[in-house]
Amino acid sequence: MAKPPTVEDVARAAGVSRQTVSNVLNTPEIVREATRERVQGAIAELGYRPHAAARRLRTRRSSTIGIHLDPYAGGISGVVLDRFVHALTERAGDRGMRIQLYAARTPIDEIDRMRELTESGEVDAVVITGTFHGDPRTRWLADNAVPFVSFGRPWGEDDVASPAHLWVDVDGAAGTRAATEHLLAHAGERIAFLGWPAGSGTGDDRERGWRETMAAAGASTLRFTSEESVGRARGVVATALAEDWEDRAPIDGIVCVSDSLAIGAHLAAASAGRPDLPVIGFDNTPAIEAIGLSSVEQLPERVASGVLELLMGPTGSVVAPRITASGEAHVLVEPRLVLR
């Protein structure tokens, strides 16, 4: 078997001293940018991985990132976060980092767990998910100077130009925009939207993509809402399809805020004698794939890469939160429309 690369190998390849390589690994902020990039390039090219135990003793860092493990709630859409955690664990391992899972039932419980983990030195940074308006977790993390990145935007007035903290998210509006454009081109101009009740940041963002696309096409809008439930979504759409539309044309297609609602809409359409009514979901879960419906895929693997880039830089191996190479404090991942 080939001998794994050493610090000396990296130093030789980058044309620097062994100490410079150590500085790049442990205190990158003191190394000139050009030199740091050269060393990071050599690390990536050689596939060098620092000895984790030795580095923890030397730097007094845990080389560990904490992330909340959501409780099992059943349903259809939880697979997205499962994929994200798996990808984050895999990609962190490539950088010599570990992932520490912790459980909490409420945001306040989560703050208590984060306090325990950071004060004991068990984690160097935290990744949080499911952000919402007025999220107390982000406020606590910022007030206590804990390095963190969220999967989910801060939901402030301007999260792009003036974000409250570093964040990565999926461009929900872009996903529903692509879905709506596809249905307008292939199904007709009466494309309805089945969303969650107003007030959900994620749901409102996805609705925006549909609404803007319909407005640009000069088409009238028809919006329904349902809680995150296949049964409730089925009932809402069944009622809509059974109504007397008078002079209005029938619905040509439905864009949905989630796969759960899309499955409910499809079941309602089939029961109403319209099994071919085009329905597009959001999340591209195995359940909707099995049924054969189109959906927007979030690509949580790209989200995981974006989180680590904000926490550690493009190829870094220590936590040092920063803006991206393009000067942004966020990463917005473009989803993809999967047609079936």
C-alpha positions as CSV (number, residue, x, y, z in Angstrom):
1,M,0.0,0.0,0.0
2,A,1.2,3.5,-0.8
3,K,2.4,5.5,2.2
4,P,0.0,8.3,3.2
5,P,1.4,11.8,2.5
6,T,3.0,13.7,5.3
7,V,3.4,17.3,6.3
8,E,6.9,17.2,4.8
9,D,5.4,16.0,1.5
10,V,2.9,18.9,1.5
11,A,5.7,21.4,2.3
12,R,7.8,20.1,-0.5
13,A,5.0,20.2,-3.0
14,A,4.0,23.8,-2.0
15,G,7.6,25.0,-1.8
16,V,7.2,26.2,1.9
17,S,8.5,25.2,5.3
18,R,6.9,22.5,7.5
19,Q,5.9,25.3,9.9
20,T,4.1,27.2,7.2
21,V,2.0,24.0,6.5
22,S,1.3,23.7,10.2
23,N,0.2,27.4,10.3
24,V,-2.2,26.9,7.4
25,L,-3.7,23.9,9.1
26,N,-4.0,25.4,12.6
27,T,-3.9,29.2,12.3
28,P,-4.6,30.0,8.6
29,E,-5.4,33.7,9.3
30,I,-1.7,34.4,10.0
31,V,-0.6,33.1,6.6
32,R,-0.5,35.3,3.5
33,E,-3.4,34.5,1.2
34,A,-1.3,33.5,-1.8
35,T,0.8,31.1,0.3
36,R,-2.2,29.7,2.1
37,E,-3.9,28.9,-1.3
38,R,-0.7,27.2,-2.5
39,V,-0.5,25.0,0.6
40,Q,-4.2,24.2,0.4
41,G,-3.8,23.3,-3.2
42,A,-1.0,20.9,-2.3
43,I,-3.0,19.4,0.5
44,A,-5.9,18.8,-1.9
45,E,-3.7,17.4,-4.6
46,L,-1.8,15.0,-2.3
47,G,-4.9,14.0,-0.3
48,Y,-3.2,14.8,2.9
49,R,-5.2,14.3,6.1
50,P,-3.8,15.6,9.5
51,H,-3.6,13.3,12.4
52,A,-6.8,14.2,14.2
53,A,-5.8,13.2,17.8
54,A,-2.4,14.9,17.6
55,R,-4.0,18.1,16.3
56,R,-6.6,18.1,19.0
57,L,-3.9,17.9,21.7
58,R,-1.8,20.6,20.0
59,T,-4.5,23.1,19.2
60,R,-6.9,22.4,22.0
61,R,-9.7,22.2,19.4
62,S,-12.1,19.3,19.2
63,S,-12.2,19.2,15.4
64,T,-15.9,18.6,15.8
65,I,-19.0,20.3,14.4
66,G,-22.3,19.9,16.3
67,I,-25.7,19.5,14.5
68,H,-29.1,19.0,15.8
69,L,-30.7,15.6,15.0
70,D,-34.4,16.2,14.3
71,P,-36.8,13.8,16.0
72,Y,-38.5,11.3,13.8
73,A,-41.9,12.6,12.9
74,G,-42.9,10.2,10.1
75,G,-44.3,11.6,6.9
76,I,-42.6,12.0,3.6
77,S,-40.3,14.9,3.5
78,G,-37.8,14.2,6.4
79,V,-35.5,12.5,4.0
80,V,-34.0,15.8,2.9
81,L,-32.4,16.5,6.3
82,D,-31.2,12.9,6.5
83,R,-29.4,13.3,3.2
84,F,-28.0,16.7,4.4
85,V,-26.6,15.2,7.7
86,H,-25.1,12.2,5.8
87,A,-23.4,14.5,3.2
88,L,-22.1,16.9,5.9
89,T,-20.6,14.0,7.9
90,E,-18.9,12.6,4.7
91,R,-17.5,16.0,3.6
92,A,-16.4,17.0,7.1
93,G,-14.5,13.7,7.3
94,D,-12.6,14.6,4.1
95,R,-11.4,17.7,6.0
96,G,-10.4,15.9,9.1
97,M,-13.5,17.0,11.0
98,R,-16.1,15.0,12.9
99,I,-19.9,15.6,13.3
100,Q,-21.5,15.4,16.7
101,L,-25.2,14.8,16.7
102,Y,-27.4,16.1,19.5
103,A,-31.1,15.9,20.2
104,A,-33.5,18.6,21.5
105,R,-37.3,18.9,21.4
106,T,-37.5,22.7,21.4
107,P,-35.3,25.7,20.4
108,I,-34.8,26.5,24.1
109,D,-33.7,22.8,24.7
110,E,-31.4,23.1,21.8
111,I,-29.8,26.2,23.2
112,D,-29.1,24.3,26.4
113,R,-27.5,21.5,24.5
114,M,-25.4,23.9,22.4
115,R,-24.2,25.6,25.6
116,E,-23.2,22.3,27.2
117,L,-21.3,21.2,24.0
118,T,-19.5,24.5,23.5
119,E,-18.6,25.2,27.1
120,S,-17.2,21.7,27.5
121,G,-15.1,22.1,24.4
122,E,-16.8,19.1,22.7
123,V,-17.5,21.1,19.5
124,D,-15.8,23.9,17.7
125,A,-18.8,25.1,15.8
126,V,-22.5,24.4,15.2
127,V,-24.7,23.9,12.2
128,I,-28.4,24.7,12.8
129,T,-31.4,23.8,10.5
130,G,-35.0,24.9,10.2
131,T,-34.4,28.6,10.9
132,F,-37.5,30.8,11.3
133,H,-38.4,34.5,12.0
134,G,-37.1,35.5,15.4
135,D,-35.1,32.3,15.9
136,P,-33.6,32.5,19.4
137,R,-30.9,29.9,18.6
138,T,-29.1,32.2,16.1
139,R,-29.3,35.1,18.6
140,W,-27.8,33.0,21.4
141,L,-25.0,31.7,19.1
142,A,-24.1,35.2,18.0
143,D,-24.2,36.7,21.5
144,N,-21.9,33.9,22.7
145,A,-19.5,34.2,19.7
146,V,-20.0,30.5,18.8
147,P,-19.0,29.9,15.1
148,F,-22.0,28.7,13.2
149,V,-23.7,28.4,9.8
150,S,-27.4,27.8,9.3
151,F,-29.1,25.6,6.7
152,G,-31.9,28.2,6.2
153,R,-31.7,31.9,5.8
154,P,-32.0,34.4,8.7
155,W,-35.4,35.7,7.4
156,G,-34.4,39.3,7.9
157,E,-35.2,42.3,5.7
158,D,-32.3,41.7,3.4
159,D,-30.6,38.3,3.9
160,V,-28.4,38.8,0.8
161,A,-26.9,42.2,1.2
162,S,-27.0,42.4,5.0
163,P,-27.5,39.0,6.5
164,A,-27.7,38.5,10.3
165,H,-25.3,35.6,10.1
166,L,-23.7,33.1,7.6
167,W,-26.2,30.9,5.9
168,V,-26.8,28.4,3.2
169,D,-30.2,27.7,1.7
170,V,-32.0,26.2,-1.4
171,D,-33.5,28.8,-3.7
172,G,-37.1,27.7,-3.3
173,A,-38.4,30.4,-5.6
174,A,-36.2,29.3,-8.4
175,G,-37.5,25.7,-8.0
176,T,-41.2,26.6,-8.2
177,R,-40.4,29.0,-11.0
178,A,-38.9,26.2,-13.1
179,A,-41.9,24.0,-12.2
180,T,-44.4,26.7,-13.1
181,E,-42.7,27.5,-16.4
182,H,-42.7,23.9,-17.4
183,L,-46.4,23.5,-16.7
184,L,-47.3,26.7,-18.5
185,A,-45.4,25.5,-21.5
186,H,-46.8,21.9,-21.5
187,A,-50.1,21.9,-19.7
188,G,-51.9,25.2,-20.1
189,E,-52.2,28.6,-18.5
190,R,-54.3,27.8,-15.4
191,I,-51.6,26.5,-13.1
192,A,-52.7,26.4,-9.4
193,F,-50.4,26.5,-6.3
194,L,-51.0,24.3,-3.3
195,G,-49.0,25.7,-0.4
196,W,-48.8,25.9,3.3
197,P,-50.7,28.6,5.3
198,A,-49.0,32.0,5.0
199,G,-46.3,32.9,7.5
200,S,-43.8,30.0,6.8
201,G,-40.7,31.6,5.4
202,T,-39.8,28.6,3.3
203,G,-43.4,28.2,2.1
204,D,-43.8,31.9,1.2
205,D,-40.5,31.8,-0.7
206,R,-41.6,28.8,-2.8
207,E,-45.0,30.5,-3.4
208,R,-43.2,33.6,-4.6
209,G,-41.5,31.7,-7.5
210,W,-44.9,30.5,-8.8
211,R,-46.6,33.9,-8.3
212,E,-43.9,35.8,-10.1
213,T,-43.9,33.4,-13.0
214,M,-47.7,33.5,-13.4
215,A,-47.6,37.3,-13.3
216,A,-44.9,37.4,-16.0
217,A,-47.0,35.2,-18.2
218,G,-50.1,37.3,-17.6
219,A,-52.0,34.3,-16.2
220,S,-54.5,34.4,-13.4
221,T,-53.6,32.8,-10.1
222,L,-55.4,30.2,-8.1
223,R,-53.9,29.3,-4.7
224,F,-54.9,26.6,-2.2
225,T,-53.5,25.9,1.3
226,S,-53.1,22.8,3.4
227,E,-51.1,21.7,6.4
228,E,-48.3,19.3,5.7
229,S,-50.5,16.3,5.4
230,V,-51.3,14.0,2.4
231,G,-54.8,13.5,3.7
232,R,-55.6,17.2,4.2
233,A,-54.1,18.1,0.8
234,R,-56.2,15.5,-0.8
235,G,-59.3,16.9,0.7
236,V,-58.5,20.5,-0.3
237,V,-57.8,19.6,-3.9
238,A,-60.8,17.2,-4.1
239,T,-63.1,20.1,-3.0
240,A,-61.5,22.4,-5.6
241,L,-61.9,20.0,-8.4
242,A,-65.5,19.3,-7.5
243,E,-66.6,22.9,-7.4
244,D,-68.6,24.5,-10.2
245,W,-66.1,26.8,-11.9
246,E,-68.8,28.6,-13.9
247,D,-67.1,30.4,-16.7
248,R,-63.6,29.6,-15.6
249,A,-61.5,26.9,-17.3
250,P,-60.5,23.8,-15.3
251,I,-57.2,23.6,-13.6
252,D,-54.4,22.6,-16.0
253,G,-51.8,21.7,-13.4
254,I,-50.7,22.2,-9.8
255,V,-47.4,23.2,-8.4
256,C,-47.0,22.1,-4.8
257,V,-44.9,23.4,-1.9
258,S,-43.9,19.8,-0.9
259,D,-44.1,16.2,-2.0
260,S,-46.6,15.4,0.7
261,L,-49.0,17.9,-0.7
262,A,-48.3,16.8,-4.2
263,I,-49.2,13.2,-3.4
264,G,-52.4,14.4,-1.8
265,A,-53.2,16.5,-4.9
266,H,-52.5,13.6,-7.2
267,L,-54.8,11.2,-5.3
268,A,-57.6,13.8,-5.4
269,A,-57.2,14.3,-9.1
270,A,-57.2,10.5,-9.7
271,S,-60.4,10.1,-7.6
272,A,-62.0,13.0,-9.6
273,G,-61.4,11.2,-12.9
274,R,-58.3,13.3,-13.8
275,P,-55.4,10.9,-13.1
276,D,-53.3,12.7,-15.8
277,L,-53.6,16.1,-14.2
278,P,-49.9,17.4,-14.0
279,V,-48.8,17.8,-10.4
280,I,-45.2,18.8,-9.4
281,G,-43.9,18.4,-5.9
282,F,-40.9,19.8,-4.0
283,D,-38.2,17.7,-2.4
284,N,-38.0,14.7,-4.8
285,T,-38.4,12.1,-2.1
286,P,-38.5,8.4,-2.7
287,A,-42.3,8.4,-2.2
288,I,-43.0,10.8,-5.0
289,E,-40.4,9.0,-7.2
290,A,-42.3,5.7,-6.6
291,I,-45.6,7.3,-7.7
292,G,-44.0,8.7,-10.8
293,L,-44.6,12.4,-10.2
294,S,-42.2,15.2,-11.1
295,S,-40.6,17.2,-8.3
296,V,-38.0,19.8,-7.4
297,E,-34.9,18.3,-5.8
298,Q,-33.1,20.4,-3.2
299,L,-29.6,18.8,-3.6
300,P,-28.7,18.8,0.1
301,E,-25.2,17.5,-0.8
302,R,-24.5,21.0,-2.3
303,V,-25.9,22.6,0.8
304,A,-23.4,20.6,3.0
305,S,-20.5,21.7,0.8
306,G,-21.7,25.3,1.1
307,V,-21.9,25.0,4.9
308,L,-18.4,23.8,5.2
309,E,-17.0,26.4,2.8
310,L,-18.5,29.1,5.0
311,L,-17.2,27.5,8.2
312,M,-13.7,26.5,6.9
313,G,-13.0,28.0,3.5
314,P,-12.8,26.2,0.2
315,T,-10.2,23.6,1.4
316,G,-9.6,24.5,5.0
317,S,-9.3,22.0,7.9
318,V,-10.0,24.3,10.9
319,V,-13.1,26.3,11.8
320,A,-12.7,29.9,10.9
321,P,-16.0,31.4,9.7
322,R,-15.7,33.6,6.7
323,I,-17.3,34.9,3.6
324,T,-17.1,33.0,0.4
325,A,-14.5,33.5,-2.3
326,S,-17.0,35.7,-4.2
327,G,-17.4,38.0,-1.1
328,E,-20.8,36.7,0.0
329,A,-21.9,35.7,3.5
330,H,-24.3,33.1,2.1
331,V,-24.5,30.3,-0.4
332,L,-27.8,29.9,-2.3
333,V,-28.1,26.5,-3.9
334,E,-30.0,26.2,-7.2
335,P,-32.4,23.2,-7.1
336,R,-33.2,21.1,-10.1
337,L,-36.5,20.1,-11.6
338,V,-36.8,16.3,-12.0
339,L,-39.4,15.4,-14.6
340,R,-41.1,12.1,-14.8
